[in-house]
Amino acid sequence: QLQLTMSEKNELTKSLEMVQKELQEKESEMKREISEYKDRLLQAEKEHQDALTEANQKNEVEIGACQDKMNSLEHFISSQKLEIEHLKSNKEELNNSLKEANQTLGELLKAKVR
């Protein structure tokens, strides 16, 4: 009976050792996979951050170019407004001169008719 019990104990001990070994191997494999996934995640995060940084830099360059263009257009519009005001003023002066010339012509014609 004792020998049978000892034999069963030895078998159970071997079985337990095998199960423990399998568990250790699985744990080791899982740790390796977790480490791999962490590395991949870090790489993906770095690539994502790099892409964001690059996109932000491009956007800043585009924004700067747009602001320059807008400033240039605002300057052009201001100069066009000044030109329009100048032309309006000239038109008014020419209209006044034309009125005076027509009045003078009218007076000369009346004087000639007399």
Secondary structure per residue as TSV (DSSP state, phi and psi in degrees):
chain	resnum	aa	ss	phi	psi
A	1	Q	-	360.0	-45.6
A	2	L	H	-62.3	-43.2
A	3	Q	H	-64.5	-40.7
A	4	L	H	-63.7	-43.5
A	5	T	H	-64.5	-43.0
A	6	M	H	-63.7	-39.5
A	7	S	H	-64.0	-44.7
A	8	E	H	-62.4	-40.1
A	9	K	H	-62.0	-45.0
A	10	N	H	-61.6	-43.1
A	11	E	H	-62.9	-45.0
A	12	L	H	-64.0	-39.1
A	13	T	H	-63.7	-46.2
A	14	K	H	-60.9	-43.8
A	15	S	H	-61.7	-44.4
A	16	L	H	-62.2	-43.3
A	17	E	H	-61.8	-41.2
A	18	M	H	-63.9	-43.5
A	19	V	H	-63.8	-42.9
A	20	Q	H	-63.4	-40.5
A	21	K	H	-63.5	-44.8
A	22	E	H	-59.9	-43.6
A	23	L	H	-63.0	-41.4
A	24	Q	H	-63.6	-41.5
A	25	E	H	-63.7	-44.0
A	26	K	H	-64.0	-41.2
A	27	E	H	-62.4	-44.0
A	28	S	H	-61.5	-44.7
A	29	E	H	-61.8	-43.6
A	30	M	H	-64.9	-40.1
A	31	K	H	-62.4	-41.3
A	32	R	H	-62.7	-44.9
A	33	E	H	-63.3	-42.0
A	34	I	H	-61.1	-43.7
A	35	S	H	-61.4	-41.9
A	36	E	H	-61.0	-46.4
A	37	Y	H	-63.4	-38.9
A	38	K	H	-62.8	-43.8
A	39	D	H	-61.4	-43.8
A	40	R	H	-63.8	-40.1
A	41	L	H	-64.2	-43.8
A	42	L	H	-61.8	-41.6
A	43	Q	H	-63.5	-44.8
A	44	A	H	-62.6	-42.0
A	45	E	H	-63.6	-40.2
A	46	K	H	-64.8	-45.0
A	47	E	H	-61.9	-40.8
A	48	H	H	-63.3	-44.9
A	49	Q	H	-63.6	-41.8
A	50	D	H	-61.2	-43.4
A	51	A	H	-63.5	-41.2
A	52	L	H	-62.9	-44.1
A	53	T	H	-61.4	-45.0
A	54	E	H	-63.4	-43.3
A	55	A	H	-63.1	-41.9
A	56	N	H	-62.6	-41.3
A	57	Q	H	-63.7	-44.2
A	58	K	H	-61.4	-43.0
A	59	N	H	-63.0	-40.3
A	60	E	H	-63.8	-40.4
A	61	V	H	-63.1	-45.5
A	62	E	H	-63.3	-41.4
A	63	I	H	-62.3	-43.3
A	64	G	H	-60.5	-43.7
A	65	A	H	-64.0	-41.4
A	66	C	H	-65.2	-40.0
A	67	Q	H	-65.1	-41.1
A	68	D	H	-60.9	-44.9
A	69	K	H	-63.5	-42.0
A	70	M	H	-63.4	-42.6
A	71	N	H	-62.1	-41.4
A	72	S	H	-63.1	-43.2
A	73	L	H	-65.7	-39.7
A	74	E	H	-62.8	-41.0
A	75	H	H	-63.3	-43.8
A	76	F	H	-61.4	-44.1
A	77	I	H	-62.1	-42.6
A	78	S	H	-60.8	-44.7
A	79	S	H	-66.4	-35.5
A	80	Q	H	-66.7	-39.1
A	81	K	H	-63.1	-43.1
A	82	L	H	-62.2	-42.2
A	83	E	H	-61.9	-41.3
A	84	I	H	-62.7	-45.2
A	85	E	H	-61.3	-41.7
A	86	H	H	-62.3	-44.8
A	87	L	H	-65.6	-38.8
A	88	K	H	-61.9	-44.0
A	89	S	H	-62.1	-44.9
A	90	N	H	-62.1	-40.8
A	91	K	H	-61.8	-42.7
A	92	E	H	-63.5	-43.3
A	93	E	H	-62.0	-43.0
A	94	L	H	-65.3	-39.2
A	95	N	H	-62.9	-42.9
A	96	N	H	-63.0	-43.8
A	97	S	H	-62.7	-40.2
A	98	L	H	-64.5	-41.2
A	99	K	H	-61.2	-45.9
A	100	E	H	-62.1	-42.8
A	101	A	H	-63.7	-41.0
A	102	N	H	-65.1	-39.5
A	103	Q	H	-63.1	-45.9
A	104	T	H	-62.1	-43.7
A	105	L	H	-61.1	-43.9
A	106	G	H	-60.3	-43.9
A	107	E	H	-64.9	-40.0
A	108	L	H	-64.9	-42.0
A	109	L	H	-63.8	-41.2
A	110	K	H	-62.7	-43.0
A	111	A	H	-63.5	-37.8
A	112	K	H	-68.5	-39.1
A	113	V	H	-65.7	-35.0
A	114	R	-	-69.4	360.0
